[in-house]
Amino acid sequence: GTRYFVIDALDVCFTDLPKLLDFIVQMSSTSSRVKWIMFSRSWLNIEERLERAKDEVRLSLELNADSVSTAVYFYITHKVSRLEREKKYSHQTKQAVLNYLYTNANDTTCACHDGR
């Protein structure tokens, strides 16, 4: 049957990233039973390497930035509020975590490779 591989935060993979990207491209071109779903920031070096993949479908969350931003904002707020209750965060700690996550939760892309 079909196998799905999901890779999150591809942009923070620094060790052997070119090898990993080449492997993904090779598998996408040779196997119709392997599907790749990857999440990454839109970095040129990643995009250029993945352009060679066969049957690539790219979803850019930047095109719907306002909707995504709102959804991410509510998700972060919900999760941090839950952590505040469970871990008994102080208000100051909660605000620091929220500020950090809000600041760093942008510029995300989802790339789906359908190796046919």
N, C-alpha and C positions, 0 to 999 in steps of 0.2 A: 504494500500500500504506500500511500504518500507519507512522507516524513516532513515535519515542519521544524525549522530551527529559528529561534527567536533570539536576537542579540539586542540588548538595550545598552545605551551609552557607548556606542561604537567610537564616538569621538574622544573618549577618555582611555581608549586602548592604545597605549604607546609602544608596548613591546611587540614587535613583529606585526604591526598593523598592515603594512603593505603585503606581507605574506598571507594574512588572513583575508584581505580584500581580494587578492589574486585567487585564492582557494574558492571563495564564494563565487567569483565570476566563472571559474572553471566548472564548478559543480552546477551552476545555473545553466551553462551551455551544454553540458553533457548528460544531465539526468532530469527526466521529466517527473521523477518521483520525489524530488527534493525541492521544497519551497522555503524561501528565506524571508523573514520579516525582521527588519533592522530599524532601530531608532537611533538618531544621531542629530547633532547640530549640523547645519549646512556648511560644512567645511569643504573648500575647493579640492583638496587632495583626496578626500573620500569620494566626492561626487565624480571626479574625473576617472578614478579607478573603476567605479561601479557602472559608469556609462557603457562599458563594454559588455555588461551582462545582458543576456538574451531575455526578452520579454519582461523588461523592467517596468514596474509601475511605481511612480513616485508620488507620494502624498506630502504636500508641504503644508504644515500647520500654519505657516506664516500667512497663507492666503486668507485664512479665517482667523486672523490674529486676535481680533476683538472677542470673538466667541470663545476661542481657546483660552485667552487670557482670563476671561470671566470664570470659565469652568475651573481653571487651575487655581485661581484665587479662592474660590469656594472650597475646593478640595483641600488645599493647604490649610485654610482656616479651620475646616472641620477636623482634619487630622491633628493639628496642633492643639486645638481645644480639647480633643480627646486625650492627647498626651498630657496636657496640663492637669486634667482630672486624675488620670491614672498614675502619673509620676509626681504629682503635687508640685508642678512648676510654680515658681513665683510669677507675678505679673511681669516683672522685668525680664525674666528668662523667656517667658512666652513671647513677649514682644521682640526680643533679640532673635529668637528662632524664626518667627514670622517674617521679620525684616530680611533676614538672610535668605530664606526660601523665596520670598517675593522677588528679591533682587536677582536671584540666580535661576528662576524658572521661566526662561524665555528662549526663543530661537531654536525650536525643536522641529525636527523633520522625521517623518516615517517613510522608509523606503521598503517596498515589498517586491521581491524578486520571485517570479514564477518561472522556474526552469522547465520549459517545454521542449 
